Amino acid sequence: MSSTNEKVQSVETPPLVEYLKEEIPIEDIRDVSSPRRISSIDFVKGFAICFIILAHSALAWFDDDWRYLYGLLFTFLDILGPSLFVFLSALSVIFSIKRKKGKLSSKIIRNRILTRGVIIIIIGMLFNPMSLYTAGESVPFPMNFWGWNFLVFIGFSQIFSYYVLKIKKIPRVVIGIIIIIISPIIRQFIFDNKDTNVGFWILHFLITSPLPQVPFLPWLAICFISTVFGEYLYDAMIKGTKEAYYHLFRIFSYCGIILVITGFILGWRLQTPETLELSEYLHLDLLRIANQQDYYHFLGMPDFMVRNTMSNMFYNLGAALLIIAVSFYFIDIKNKSNQFIKMIIYYGKVSLSLFLIQFLFLPLYIGQFSIIFFPIVGIVYCGFLGLMMYIWMEYFNGVGSPEWIMVQLGRVGQKTEEFVKKETHVIAEKAKETIHKLKKEE
């Protein structure tokens, strides 16, 4: 009995508090879903987060005479920001799952994905009351915490993509395309009936939400389609040959071109708040902002540029694939590298923290810059945030950052599972010894 106790004590889990004090490898914090050997994904993710920072600062810091530029540029360049980042986030889940497969149990992998997703959703929900207040929308507490914003959907996509992987590639693509095609019809039907039936009102609240920046429909399709390309990317990474890389480049390029052309063909109709419901398609408000000048009056916004429409989803998916393909060609196939590329790759590794800390400084210069000063200020602001994150990560081990919190919670889940297994082992050993004693006594 004593020998058994000694064995149990030798493998006994240290106290949880002491365990959490152990230093986390900095590579685990930089980005828990980084593909490591595919640098272009981190580059594109960093590029997207830089554009998001510039877009948010432009909205806050442009003075009244130049605010129209935000509406004009963001209309054309939305493919470089949230749309691209959401696609990459769902795609990167593949690396979190397959890279650890065989090294960790399926339960630990699942718990890490769930933990990361839930934390991002909670953070996103905390942003919703502020977003609704800024938009002038009045939603009672606690319903004002619900809304499909950028972070909420990213968190959801992390979780949902894990389960979508159980479906084969072709059915995933078919389901994704069907969702894109039927989503506008479903949303319009729910919107038309939400004031006449409580059931439809609840569906509208859950599926579209009070502030539908990235609503459940049609963005659910991203989880089905992006994971397919994520698997192609992962397979190419594992093979690691030039032939596999060129094959991947062609897949991304051809599919990207087809989807962009599809978006163009389906989406040339001009949309205005009279033809599309503004509360359902918030992106359409950029038309109003772009027309806050005396130079030219835009009659409408092409359908493929209005986020959440069918043509826009095809266009955004195609643009994302083309941007990834071009970056993959130069960075991973041609091995192009310089200080700028390395800096943007680093931004991609700490993209979640960058997205969150940017809001701390936006209130400093509300409506104070013209087009003359903003480009300089915007670039300096991006550089300042990057330097801040570099110091935080490299000199303070990222303690307290969102990535650090997610890794810590994932380690808690892993340690808890190990503890349960060891406790089960101890109980089983004691049960065997008890049975053995009873047999001897008999």
Backbone torsions as a table, in degrees:
resi	resn	phi	psi	omega
1	MET	NA	-42.1	-179.2
2	SER	-65.0	-37.1	178.9
3	SER	-64.5	-36.2	177.8
4	THR	-65.5	-43.1	179.0
5	ASN	-62.0	-38.6	179.4
6	GLU	-63.2	-41.6	179.3
7	LYS	-63.5	-41.3	-179.3
8	VAL	-64.8	-42.3	-179.1
9	GLN	-65.8	-32.7	-178.0
10	SER	-68.7	-25.1	179.4
11	VAL	-109.6	8.9	-174.6
12	GLU	-64.8	139.1	-179.2
13	THR	-66.9	134.3	176.1
14	PRO	-66.6	160.1	178.7
15	PRO	-54.5	145.0	-174.2
16	LEU	-59.8	-39.4	-179.2
17	VAL	-62.7	-43.9	178.6
18	GLU	-65.0	-36.7	179.6
19	TYR	-63.0	-42.2	-179.1
20	LEU	-69.9	-18.8	177.8
21	LYS	-77.2	-16.7	178.9
22	GLU	-63.2	141.1	-176.3
23	GLU	-69.6	135.0	177.4
24	ILE	-89.1	131.4	175.7
25	PRO	-54.5	133.6	-174.2
26	ILE	-61.1	-30.0	179.3
27	GLU	-67.4	-26.8	177.3
28	ASP	-73.2	-23.9	-176.7
29	ILE	-89.1	-36.8	-171.8
30	ARG	-53.6	-44.7	171.7
31	ASP	-165.4	113.1	-175.4
32	VAL	-69.8	-8.8	176.9
33	SER	-122.9	26.8	179.1
34	SER	-72.4	136.0	-179.8
35	PRO	-75.3	-2.6	176.7
36	ARG	62.2	-75.2	-172.5
37	ARG	-82.1	-10.1	177.2
38	ILE	-105.3	87.9	-173.8
39	SER	-67.5	-27.2	-175.8
40	SER	-64.2	-29.5	179.3
41	ILE	-66.6	-44.5	176.0
42	ASP	-65.0	-34.9	178.3
43	PHE	-63.4	-48.2	-179.2
44	VAL	-65.2	-39.7	178.4
45	LYS	-63.3	-41.4	176.8
46	GLY	-65.4	-39.9	177.2
47	PHE	-60.9	-42.9	-179.6
48	ALA	-65.6	-41.8	-177.5
49	ILE	-69.8	-32.1	176.0
50	CYS	-65.1	-41.6	178.6
51	PHE	-66.2	-39.0	177.9
52	ILE	-61.5	-42.2	178.7
53	ILE	-62.6	-45.0	179.9
54	LEU	-65.1	-38.4	-180.0
55	ALA	-65.6	-44.7	180.0
56	HIS	-65.9	-41.7	179.6
57	SER	-69.1	-33.2	177.3
58	ALA	-64.6	-44.2	179.0
59	LEU	-60.4	-38.1	-176.6
60	ALA	-83.1	-36.3	-166.9
61	TRP	-102.9	-19.8	176.9
62	PHE	-62.7	138.7	175.0
63	ASP	-77.0	174.7	-173.3
64	ASP	-61.3	-30.5	-177.9
65	ASP	-71.9	-23.5	-174.6
66	TRP	-118.0	4.0	-177.8
67	ARG	-61.9	-27.1	-178.7
68	TYR	-60.3	-27.7	179.7
69	LEU	-62.9	-34.0	176.5
70	TYR	-60.8	-48.2	179.5
71	GLY	-62.2	-39.9	-177.5
72	LEU	-69.7	-50.1	-176.3
73	LEU	-70.1	-40.3	-177.7
74	PHE	-68.0	-29.3	176.3
75	THR	-60.9	-45.3	-177.1
76	PHE	-81.1	-29.0	-171.0
77	LEU	-108.2	16.0	178.0
78	ASP	-59.4	-27.0	179.9
79	ILE	-64.5	-17.8	-178.6
80	LEU	-92.5	-5.4	-173.3
81	GLY	-114.8	-116.3	-175.4
82	PRO	-55.1	-42.9	-178.2
83	SER	-59.6	-45.7	-179.9
84	LEU	-66.8	-41.0	-177.1
85	PHE	-67.0	-40.5	178.5
86	VAL	-62.8	-43.8	178.9
87	PHE	-59.5	-44.9	-179.2
88	LEU	-66.3	-37.9	-179.0
89	SER	-64.5	-43.4	177.9
90	ALA	-68.3	-38.3	179.6
91	LEU	-64.6	-38.7	-174.7
92	SER	-71.3	-16.8	178.0
93	VAL	-58.6	-31.7	-179.8
94	ILE	-55.6	-42.2	-177.0
95	PHE	-69.5	-37.2	177.6
96	SER	-62.7	-34.1	-176.7
97	ILE	-84.0	-54.2	-171.2
98	LYS	-75.3	-30.3	-179.4
99	ARG	-66.6	-30.8	-177.1
100	LYS	-97.8	-5.1	-178.9
101	LYS	-65.0	129.3	-177.1
102	GLY	95.0	-27.1	177.9
103	LYS	-91.6	-35.8	178.9
104	LEU	-123.6	158.4	178.3
105	SER	-69.2	157.8	-179.0
106	SER	-62.8	-31.2	179.1
107	LYS	-66.8	-41.9	179.2
108	ILE	-65.1	-43.0	178.3
109	ILE	-60.7	-47.1	179.5
110	ARG	-61.1	-44.8	-178.8
111	ASN	-63.0	-36.3	178.5
112	ARG	-66.6	-43.4	178.4
113	ILE	-62.6	-46.1	-179.5
114	LEU	-62.8	-43.2	-179.5
115	THR	-61.1	-48.3	179.7
116	ARG	-60.1	-46.4	-179.0
117	GLY	-62.8	-46.0	-178.5
118	VAL	-63.7	-40.8	179.9
119	ILE	-63.5	-43.3	179.7
120	ILE	-64.4	-39.9	177.7
121	ILE	-61.4	-45.5	-179.9
122	ILE	-61.4	-44.1	177.8
123	ILE	-61.0	-43.4	179.4
124	GLY	-62.7	-39.1	179.5
125	MET	-65.4	-32.5	177.8
126	LEU	-67.1	-23.5	178.6
127	PHE	-79.5	-23.2	-171.6
128	ASN	-60.9	-44.8	179.2
129	PRO	-57.9	-40.2	178.7
130	MET	-66.1	-41.5	-179.9
131	SER	-64.4	-41.6	179.1
132	LEU	-65.1	-40.2	178.7
133	TYR	-63.7	-43.4	179.8
134	THR	-64.0	-36.7	-179.2
135	ALA	-80.6	-4.9	179.8
136	GLY	77.1	19.7	179.6
137	GLU	-94.1	134.7	179.9
138	SER	-106.7	108.7	178.8
139	VAL	-126.5	126.6	-175.8
140	PRO	-66.7	153.1	174.6
141	PHE	-71.5	141.5	1.1
142	PRO	-94.6	8.9	-177.3
143	MET	-66.3	-17.9	-179.3
144	ASN	-71.1	-7.4	176.1
145	PHE	-84.2	-12.8	-177.8
146	TRP	-94.2	136.7	176.4
147	GLY	172.3	141.8	-179.7
148	TRP	-83.6	76.5	173.7
149	ASN	-90.4	-178.0	-175.6
150	PHE	-54.4	-49.1	-176.4
151	LEU	-72.9	-40.0	-179.3
152	VAL	-60.1	-43.9	-179.1
153	PHE	-70.0	-36.6	177.5
154	ILE	-60.4	-45.0	177.7
155	GLY	-60.8	-43.4	178.2
156	PHE	-62.7	-42.8	-177.6
157	SER	-64.5	-32.6	177.1
158	GLN	-60.0	-44.6	-177.9
159	ILE	-73.9	-49.5	-174.1
160	PHE	-65.6	-37.3	-179.2
161	SER	-62.5	-31.3	178.6
162	TYR	-59.6	-42.0	-177.7
163	TYR	-82.3	-28.9	178.7
164	VAL	-63.4	-28.4	-178.2
165	LEU	-61.6	-16.8	179.1
166	LYS	-73.2	-13.9	178.8
167	ILE	-93.2	144.7	-179.9
168	LYS	-67.8	162.1	-171.5
169	LYS	-59.4	-54.1	-174.6
170	ILE	-61.4	-48.2	176.1
171	PRO	-57.9	-34.9	178.0
172	ARG	-61.8	-45.7	-179.9
173	VAL	-63.4	-44.3	-179.5
174	VAL	-61.5	-46.3	179.3
175	ILE	-61.0	-43.4	180.0
176	GLY	-60.2	-45.7	-179.9
177	ILE	-64.8	-41.2	178.5
178	ILE	-61.2	-42.3	179.0
179	ILE	-60.6	-43.4	179.5
180	ILE	-61.4	-42.5	-175.3
181	ILE	-70.7	-43.0	-173.6
182	ILE	-89.7	-13.6	-176.3
183	SER	-58.7	-46.7	178.6
184	PRO	-58.4	-37.1	179.7
185	ILE	-66.7	-46.1	-179.5
186	ILE	-63.7	-45.3	-178.4
187	ARG	-64.4	-40.5	179.8
188	GLN	-65.2	-40.2	179.1
189	PHE	-64.0	-44.5	178.8
190	ILE	-64.7	-41.0	179.9
191	PHE	-63.2	-42.5	-178.6
192	ASP	-65.6	-24.8	-175.3
193	ASN	-110.5	0.8	-173.8
194	LYS	-66.8	-24.9	179.9
195	ASP	-92.3	-2.0	-178.1
196	THR	-110.9	-12.5	-175.2
197	ASN	-146.9	132.0	-178.4
198	VAL	-63.5	-38.4	179.5
199	GLY	-60.3	-44.1	178.6
200	PHE	-69.0	-33.4	177.4
201	TRP	-63.4	-41.8	178.4
202	ILE	-65.6	-43.2	177.7
203	LEU	-60.3	-43.3	179.1
204	HIS	-63.0	-41.8	-179.4
205	PHE	-63.6	-40.4	-176.9
206	LEU	-80.8	-40.7	-174.1
207	ILE	-84.6	-42.7	-177.8
208	THR	-98.4	-45.9	177.3
209	SER	80.2	163.5	-178.0
210	PRO	-64.3	-27.1	-179.1
211	LEU	-133.5	80.9	-170.4
212	PRO	-80.4	75.5	177.5
213	GLN	-73.0	-46.6	176.4
214	VAL	-134.4	74.7	-171.5
215	PRO	-69.6	159.9	-179.1
216	PHE	-51.6	-45.8	172.9
217	LEU	-110.7	124.5	14.8
218	PRO	-99.3	6.7	-170.8
219	TRP	-68.8	-14.8	174.4
220	LEU	-55.5	-30.6	-179.3
221	ALA	-60.2	-29.9	-179.8
222	ILE	-57.9	-40.9	-178.0
223	CYS	-61.7	-35.9	-179.8
224	PHE	-75.5	-44.0	-172.6
225	ILE	-81.2	-43.8	-175.7
226	SER	-65.2	-33.5	-179.9
227	THR	-66.2	-29.5	176.7
228	VAL	-64.0	-47.9	179.3
229	PHE	-69.9	-29.0	175.1
230	GLY	-63.3	-38.7	178.2
231	GLU	-68.0	-40.8	175.8
232	TYR	-60.0	-41.9	-179.8
233	LEU	-64.3	-44.1	-179.3
234	TYR	-65.1	-42.8	179.5
235	ASP	-61.4	-40.3	178.0
236	ALA	-65.2	-38.6	179.4
237	MET	-63.9	-42.3	-179.7
238	ILE	-65.2	-43.2	178.3
239	LYS	-65.8	-44.6	174.3
240	GLY	68.1	14.3	-179.2
241	THR	-97.6	158.3	177.5
242	LYS	-62.7	-37.5	179.5
243	GLU	-61.6	-43.4	179.2
244	ALA	-65.9	-38.1	-179.9
245	TYR	-67.7	-42.6	178.3
246	TYR	-65.3	-38.9	178.0
247	HIS	-62.1	-43.3	178.2
248	LEU	-63.6	-42.4	178.6
249	PHE	-58.5	-41.5	179.8
250	ARG	-67.4	-41.9	178.8
251	ILE	-58.8	-50.0	-179.1
252	PHE	-64.0	-41.4	-177.5
253	SER	-67.1	-50.7	-177.1
254	TYR	-63.7	-45.6	179.3
255	CYS	-64.8	-38.2	178.7
256	GLY	-62.8	-45.1	179.9
257	ILE	-62.8	-44.8	-179.6
258	ILE	-60.7	-44.8	-177.7
259	LEU	-69.0	-38.7	177.6
260	VAL	-63.8	-45.1	178.7
261	ILE	-62.4	-40.3	177.3
262	THR	-59.9	-44.2	178.0
263	GLY	-61.3	-42.5	178.1
264	PHE	-61.1	-48.7	-175.7
265	ILE	-62.4	-41.7	-176.5
266	LEU	-81.6	-16.0	-167.9
267	GLY	-123.0	34.8	-179.7
268	TRP	-86.6	-10.9	-179.7
269	ARG	-67.6	134.4	178.5
270	LEU	-78.5	133.6	-179.4
271	GLN	-114.2	145.0	176.1
272	THR	-136.7	171.3	175.6
273	PRO	-59.9	-15.4	176.7
274	GLU	-82.3	-25.6	-178.6
275	THR	-99.5	-23.9	177.5
276	LEU	-129.6	141.5	179.9
277	GLU	-71.3	118.1	-175.6
278	LEU	-61.6	-36.4	-179.4
279	SER	-68.1	-20.3	178.2
280	GLU	-92.3	-27.7	-177.5
281	TYR	-128.3	79.6	-173.7
282	LEU	-61.0	-29.0	-177.4
283	HIS	-60.7	-22.9	-178.8
284	LEU	-65.4	-19.4	178.6
285	ASP	-65.9	-18.7	176.7
286	LEU	-62.3	-26.1	176.6
287	LEU	-62.5	-43.4	178.0
288	ARG	-62.2	-42.9	-179.1
289	ILE	-67.5	-42.1	-180.0
290	ALA	-64.1	-25.3	179.9
291	ASN	-90.3	9.9	177.5
292	GLN	-84.3	50.1	178.7
293	GLN	-153.7	166.6	-174.1
294	ASP	-104.6	7.1	-174.6
295	TYR	-83.8	-44.9	-175.4
296	TYR	-156.0	138.7	179.1
297	HIS	-104.3	116.7	178.8
298	PHE	-79.7	127.9	-176.2
299	LEU	-75.0	-24.2	-179.6
300	GLY	-178.6	177.5	179.0
301	MET	-112.8	127.3	178.2
302	PRO	-54.1	140.9	-175.0
303	ASP	-56.0	-35.7	-176.9
304	PHE	-72.3	-9.9	176.5
305	MET	-98.5	-6.6	-179.7
306	VAL	-89.2	110.3	-175.7
307	ARG	-58.0	139.0	176.7
308	ASN	90.2	-5.7	174.5
309	THR	-79.9	164.6	-178.9
310	MET	-61.3	-48.8	-178.3
311	SER	-65.2	-35.1	179.4
312	ASN	-65.9	-36.9	179.5
313	MET	-65.1	-43.6	177.2
314	PHE	-63.8	-44.0	-178.9
315	TYR	-62.8	-45.8	-178.7
316	ASN	-66.1	-41.3	178.0
317	LEU	-62.2	-44.7	179.2
318	GLY	-63.9	-43.3	179.4
319	ALA	-63.2	-40.7	178.9
320	ALA	-61.4	-44.0	179.8
321	LEU	-64.7	-39.5	179.2
322	LEU	-67.4	-41.4	178.5
323	ILE	-63.3	-42.8	177.7
324	ILE	-64.8	-41.5	-178.6
325	ALA	-61.9	-45.9	-179.8
326	VAL	-63.8	-44.9	179.1
327	SER	-64.1	-41.4	179.4
328	PHE	-62.7	-39.5	-179.0
329	TYR	-62.8	-48.2	-175.5
330	PHE	-78.7	-37.6	-172.9
331	ILE	-88.1	-43.7	-175.0
332	ASP	-97.6	-28.3	178.6
333	ILE	-91.4	-50.0	-179.2
334	LYS	-87.5	-6.2	177.4
335	ASN	55.6	38.7	175.6
336	LYS	-72.3	136.6	-179.4
337	SER	-156.3	138.7	172.5
338	ASN	-154.7	-177.9	-175.9
339	GLN	-64.1	-36.2	178.5
340	PHE	-64.3	-46.4	-179.8
341	ILE	-61.9	-43.3	179.3
342	LYS	-62.4	-37.9	179.7
343	MET	-65.7	-45.2	-179.4
344	ILE	-65.9	-36.6	176.4
345	ILE	-61.3	-40.6	178.5
346	TYR	-64.5	-40.1	176.8
347	TYR	-58.1	-38.9	179.7
348	GLY	-65.6	-33.6	-179.3
349	LYS	-71.4	-24.3	-179.4
350	VAL	-118.6	30.8	-171.0
351	SER	-62.7	-38.3	-178.3
352	LEU	-65.0	-44.4	178.1
353	SER	-63.6	-40.4	178.1
354	LEU	-61.2	-41.9	-179.8
355	PHE	-60.1	-38.5	-175.4
356	LEU	-79.3	-43.6	-174.6
357	ILE	-74.3	-18.1	179.6
358	GLN	-59.9	-31.7	-176.4
359	PHE	-70.0	-17.8	-178.8
360	LEU	-66.5	-29.0	-172.1
361	PHE	-107.7	-6.7	-178.8
362	LEU	-61.7	-34.2	-179.5
363	PRO	-70.4	-4.0	-173.9
364	LEU	-70.9	-34.0	-171.8
365	TYR	-132.5	47.6	-177.0
366	ILE	-60.5	119.9	174.6
367	GLY	61.4	36.6	-172.4
368	GLN	-112.7	-9.5	-172.2
369	PHE	-117.1	142.4	172.9
370	SER	-95.6	178.6	-179.2
371	ILE	-64.6	-21.6	-178.9
372	ILE	-68.2	-42.7	-174.0
373	PHE	-96.7	-27.4	-171.8
374	PHE	-60.6	-43.6	-179.8
375	PRO	-55.2	-40.6	179.2
376	ILE	-67.8	-47.3	-178.8
377	VAL	-62.3	-42.4	-179.0
378	GLY	-62.5	-44.2	179.5
379	ILE	-65.8	-42.7	178.1
380	VAL	-63.0	-38.3	179.7
381	TYR	-63.6	-45.1	176.5
382	CYS	-60.3	-42.8	179.1
383	GLY	-64.0	-40.5	179.0
384	PHE	-62.7	-44.5	179.5
385	LEU	-63.9	-40.2	178.4
386	GLY	-64.3	-43.1	178.1
387	LEU	-63.3	-41.0	178.5
388	MET	-60.9	-43.8	179.7
389	MET	-68.8	-35.4	179.4
390	TYR	-63.2	-45.8	178.7
391	ILE	-63.9	-42.7	-179.4
392	TRP	-60.9	-45.0	-176.5
393	MET	-76.4	-47.2	-170.9
394	GLU	-80.8	-32.1	-175.7
395	TYR	-106.0	-19.3	178.9
396	PHE	-123.1	15.8	175.4
397	ASN	56.2	23.5	175.6
398	GLY	66.8	16.9	-177.1
399	VAL	-61.6	124.9	179.2
400	GLY	94.5	-10.4	179.6
401	SER	-73.8	159.1	178.3
402	PRO	-55.5	-40.9	178.5
403	GLU	-63.2	-40.1	178.9
404	TRP	-62.6	-43.7	179.8
405	ILE	-61.5	-42.8	-179.2
406	MET	-65.3	-42.8	178.5
407	VAL	-63.1	-41.4	-179.6
408	GLN	-62.2	-46.9	-179.7
409	LEU	-64.8	-36.7	175.8
410	GLY	-63.7	-38.6	178.3
411	ARG	-68.1	-34.4	176.1
412	VAL	-61.2	-45.4	178.5
413	GLY	-62.0	-41.5	179.7
414	GLN	-65.2	-44.0	-178.8
415	LYS	-66.3	-37.6	178.3
416	THR	-62.5	-42.2	179.0
417	GLU	-64.4	-41.5	177.6
418	GLU	-61.5	-42.7	-178.9
419	PHE	-62.2	-43.5	179.5
420	VAL	-61.9	-41.3	179.7
421	LYS	-63.8	-41.6	-179.2
422	LYS	-69.2	-39.1	177.1
423	GLU	-64.0	-39.0	177.6
424	THR	-63.3	-38.9	178.2
425	HIS	-63.4	-42.2	179.7
426	VAL	-62.7	-46.1	-179.9
427	ILE	-61.5	-41.7	-180.0
428	ALA	-63.7	-41.2	178.7
429	GLU	-63.6	-43.0	179.4
430	LYS	-64.4	-39.5	179.1
431	ALA	-63.5	-40.7	178.3
432	LYS	-62.7	-43.6	-179.4
433	GLU	-64.7	-39.3	179.0
434	THR	-64.0	-44.6	178.3
435	ILE	-62.4	-40.6	179.9
436	HIS	-63.0	-42.1	178.2
437	LYS	-64.2	-43.8	-179.9
438	LEU	-61.2	-38.1	178.9
439	LYS	-66.4	-37.8	178.1
440	LYS	-65.2	-42.7	-179.8
441	GLU	-63.0	-34.2	177.5
442	GLU	-66.9	NA	NA
